[in-house]
Amino acid sequence: MPDVAIHIQSSVKRTGKEYREVHEWIDNPPTKYERHDFSKVLENAGMFTEK
């Protein structure tokens, strides 16, 4: 998976926003693969939709 900086560049290109907090949270090394699990995307996204 790409580095956080690559994810941020991609987000800026697509949306005009970094979404740095999301990328740093999802790419946290101890839980990175668990948080990238597509079956849990909606569950994990809940904490960000509240913000």
N, CA, C and O atoms as a GROMACS GRO file, in nm:
protein
  204
    1MET      N    1   0.083  -0.117   0.000
    1MET     CA    2   0.000   0.000   0.000
    1MET      C    3   0.088   0.124   0.000
    1MET      O    4   0.195   0.126   0.061
    2PRO      N    5   0.043   0.228  -0.069
    2PRO     CA    6   0.125   0.349  -0.077
    2PRO      C    7   0.145   0.417   0.058
    2PRO      O    8   0.067   0.399   0.152
    3ASP      N    9   0.249   0.493   0.065
    3ASP     CA   10   0.282   0.574   0.181
    3ASP      C   11   0.171   0.677   0.206
    3ASP      O   12   0.098   0.713   0.114
    4VAL      N   13   0.159   0.724   0.330
    4VAL     CA   14   0.058   0.825   0.365
    4VAL      C   15   0.069   0.948   0.274
    4VAL      O   16  -0.033   1.002   0.232
    5ALA      N   17   0.189   0.990   0.245
    5ALA     CA   18   0.208   1.109   0.159
    5ALA      C   19   0.146   1.087   0.021
    5ALA      O   20   0.091   1.180  -0.037
    6ILE      N   21   0.155   0.966  -0.031
    6ILE     CA   22   0.096   0.934  -0.162
    6ILE      C   23  -0.056   0.937  -0.152
    6ILE      O   24  -0.123   0.989  -0.242
    7HIS      N   25  -0.112   0.883  -0.043
    7HIS     CA   26  -0.256   0.888  -0.022
    7HIS      C   27  -0.304   1.033  -0.015
    7HIS      O   28  -0.408   1.068  -0.073
    8ILE      N   29  -0.231   1.116   0.055
    8ILE     CA   30  -0.269   1.257   0.070
    8ILE      C   31  -0.265   1.327  -0.066
    8ILE      O   32  -0.358   1.401  -0.100
    9GLN      N   33  -0.161   1.304  -0.143
    9GLN     CA   34  -0.153   1.365  -0.276
    9GLN      C   35  -0.271   1.322  -0.363
    9GLN      O   36  -0.328   1.404  -0.436
   10SER      N   37  -0.306   1.197  -0.355
   10SER     CA   38  -0.418   1.144  -0.432
   10SER      C   39  -0.549   1.211  -0.390
   10SER      O   40  -0.631   1.247  -0.474
   11SER      N   41  -0.568   1.227  -0.259
   11SER     CA   42  -0.689   1.291  -0.207
   11SER      C   43  -0.699   1.436  -0.254
   11SER      O   44  -0.806   1.482  -0.294
   12VAL      N   45  -0.587   1.507  -0.248
   12VAL     CA   46  -0.586   1.647  -0.291
   12VAL      C   47  -0.620   1.656  -0.439
   12VAL      O   48  -0.696   1.744  -0.481
   13LYS      N   49  -0.565   1.567  -0.516
   13LYS     CA   50  -0.591   1.567  -0.660
   13LYS      C   51  -0.739   1.538  -0.690
   13LYS      O   52  -0.799   1.601  -0.777
   14ARG      N   53  -0.798   1.442  -0.616
   14ARG     CA   54  -0.937   1.402  -0.640
   14ARG      C   55  -1.037   1.498  -0.579
   14ARG      O   56  -1.141   1.526  -0.640
   15THR      N   57  -1.008   1.551  -0.458
   15THR     CA   58  -1.110   1.624  -0.383
   15THR      C   59  -1.072   1.766  -0.345
   15THR      O   60  -1.158   1.845  -0.306
   16GLY      N   61  -0.943   1.798  -0.355
   16GLY     CA   62  -0.898   1.930  -0.311
   16GLY      C   63  -0.870   1.936  -0.162
   16GLY      O   64  -0.832   2.041  -0.110
   17LYS      N   65  -0.888   1.823  -0.092
   17LYS     CA   66  -0.864   1.816   0.053
   17LYS      C   67  -0.767   1.703   0.083
   17LYS      O   68  -0.762   1.603   0.011
   18GLU      N   69  -0.689   1.721   0.191
   18GLU     CA   70  -0.588   1.620   0.228
   18GLU      C   71  -0.646   1.496   0.296
   18GLU      O   72  -0.605   1.384   0.267
   19TYR      N   73  -0.741   1.516   0.384
   19TYR     CA   74  -0.792   1.408   0.468
   19TYR      C   75  -0.679   1.338   0.543
   19TYR      O   76  -0.677   1.216   0.559
   20ARG      N   77  -0.584   1.421   0.588
   20ARG     CA   78  -0.464   1.370   0.656
   20ARG      C   79  -0.499   1.283   0.778
   20ARG      O   80  -0.441   1.176   0.797
   21GLU      N   81  -0.593   1.328   0.858
   21GLU     CA   82  -0.630   1.253   0.979
   21GLU      C   83  -0.678   1.112   0.944
   21GLU      O   84  -0.644   1.016   1.012
   22VAL      N   85  -0.756   1.102   0.839
   22VAL     CA   86  -0.807   0.971   0.796
   22VAL      C   87  -0.690   0.882   0.752
   22VAL      O   88  -0.681   0.767   0.792
   23HIS      N   89  -0.603   0.937   0.668
   23HIS     CA   90  -0.491   0.858   0.616
   23HIS      C   91  -0.395   0.815   0.727
   23HIS      O   92  -0.347   0.701   0.728
   24GLU      N   93  -0.367   0.905   0.819
   24GLU     CA   94  -0.277   0.868   0.930
   24GLU      C   95  -0.341   0.763   1.018
   24GLU      O   96  -0.272   0.672   1.065
   25TRP      N   97  -0.471   0.773   1.042
   25TRP     CA   98  -0.541   0.676   1.125
   25TRP      C   99  -0.544   0.539   1.057
   25TRP      O  100  -0.512   0.438   1.120
   26ILE      N  101  -0.580   0.535   0.931
   26ILE     CA  102  -0.594   0.407   0.862
   26ILE      C  103  -0.459   0.340   0.837
   26ILE      O  104  -0.450   0.217   0.832
   27ASP      N  105  -0.354   0.420   0.823
   27ASP     CA  106  -0.222   0.364   0.795
   27ASP      C  107  -0.135   0.346   0.920
   27ASP      O  108  -0.015   0.322   0.908
   28ASN      N  109  -0.194   0.356   1.039
   28ASN     CA  110  -0.121   0.333   1.163
   28ASN      C  111  -0.064   0.190   1.160
   28ASN      O  112  -0.141   0.095   1.154
   29PRO      N  113   0.069   0.175   1.164
   29PRO     CA  114   0.130   0.042   1.145
   29PRO      C  115   0.071  -0.075   1.223
   29PRO      O  116   0.050  -0.181   1.162
   30PRO      N  117   0.042  -0.064   1.352
   30PRO     CA  118  -0.008  -0.183   1.424
   30PRO      C  119  -0.146  -0.232   1.375
   30PRO      O  120  -0.179  -0.350   1.393
   31THR      N  121  -0.224  -0.144   1.316
   31THR     CA  122  -0.360  -0.182   1.276
   31THR      C  123  -0.387  -0.157   1.128
   31THR      O  124  -0.502  -0.163   1.084
   32LYS      N  125  -0.284  -0.130   1.052
   32LYS     CA  126  -0.299  -0.090   0.912
   32LYS      C  127  -0.380  -0.190   0.830
   32LYS      O  128  -0.473  -0.150   0.760
   33TYR      N  129  -0.347  -0.316   0.838
   33TYR     CA  130  -0.415  -0.415   0.753
   33TYR      C  131  -0.558  -0.439   0.798
   33TYR      O  132  -0.646  -0.461   0.715
   34GLU      N  133  -0.582  -0.436   0.927
   34GLU     CA  134  -0.718  -0.450   0.979
   34GLU      C  135  -0.805  -0.333   0.933
   34GLU      O  136  -0.921  -0.352   0.896
   35ARG      N  137  -0.752  -0.214   0.937
   35ARG     CA  138  -0.829  -0.095   0.901
   35ARG      C  139  -0.850  -0.081   0.750
   35ARG      O  140  -0.938  -0.006   0.707
   36HIS      N  141  -0.772  -0.152   0.670
   36HIS     CA  142  -0.792  -0.152   0.526
   36HIS      C  143  -0.889  -0.264   0.482
   36HIS      O  144  -0.914  -0.281   0.363
   37ASP      N  145  -0.942  -0.338   0.577
   37ASP     CA  146  -1.035  -0.446   0.546
   37ASP      C  147  -1.164  -0.388   0.488
   37ASP      O  148  -1.238  -0.318   0.558
   38PHE      N  149  -1.191  -0.418   0.360
   38PHE     CA  150  -1.308  -0.360   0.293
   38PHE      C  151  -1.440  -0.400   0.357
   38PHE      O  152  -1.540  -0.329   0.342
   39SER      N  153  -1.443  -0.511   0.428
   39SER     CA  154  -1.568  -0.553   0.492
   39SER      C  155  -1.600  -0.467   0.614
   39SER      O  156  -1.710  -0.475   0.669
   40LYS      N  157  -1.503  -0.384   0.658
   40LYS     CA  158  -1.523  -0.300   0.776
   40LYS      C  159  -1.519  -0.150   0.744
   40LYS      O  160  -1.513  -0.068   0.835
   41VAL      N  161  -1.521  -0.116   0.616
   41VAL     CA  162  -1.508   0.024   0.576
   41VAL      C  163  -1.617   0.111   0.639
   41VAL      O  164  -1.586   0.215   0.697
   42LEU      N  165  -1.741   0.070   0.629
   42LEU     CA  166  -1.849   0.152   0.684
   42LEU      C  167  -1.840   0.164   0.835
   42LEU      O  168  -1.865   0.271   0.892
   43GLU      N  169  -1.805   0.056   0.900
   43GLU     CA  170  -1.789   0.057   1.046
   43GLU      C  171  -1.676   0.153   1.086
   43GLU      O  172  -1.693   0.233   1.178
   44ASN      N  173  -1.564   0.144   1.018
   44ASN     CA  174  -1.449   0.230   1.050
   44ASN      C  175  -1.474   0.376   1.012
   44ASN      O  176  -1.423   0.466   1.078
   45ALA      N  177  -1.550   0.398   0.907
   45ALA     CA  178  -1.576   0.535   0.861
   45ALA      C  179  -1.667   0.611   0.957
   45ALA      O  180  -1.668   0.734   0.956
   46GLY      N  181  -1.742   0.542   1.039
   46GLY     CA  182  -1.835   0.607   1.130
   46GLY      C  183  -1.772   0.713   1.217
   46GLY      O  184  -1.832   0.818   1.240
   47MET      N  185  -1.653   0.688   1.265
   47MET     CA  186  -1.587   0.785   1.353
   47MET      C  187  -1.552   0.914   1.279
   47MET      O  188  -1.541   1.020   1.342
   48PHE      N  189  -1.536   0.908   1.148
   48PHE     CA  190  -1.501   1.027   1.072
   48PHE      C  191  -1.625   1.101   1.023
   48PHE      O  192  -1.622   1.223   1.008
   49THR      N  193  -1.732   1.031   1.000
   49THR     CA  194  -1.855   1.099   0.956
   49THR      C  195  -1.912   1.184   1.068
   49THR      O  196  -1.980   1.283   1.042
   50GLU      N  197  -1.885   1.145   1.193
   50GLU     CA  198  -1.931   1.224   1.306
   50GLU      C  199  -1.861   1.359   1.313
   50GLU      O  200  -1.917   1.456   1.365
   51LYS      N  201  -1.739   1.366   1.262
   51LYS     CA  202  -1.661   1.490   1.264
   51LYS      C  203  -1.704   1.579   1.150
   51LYS      O  204  -1.650   1.688   1.133
   0.00000   0.00000   0.00000
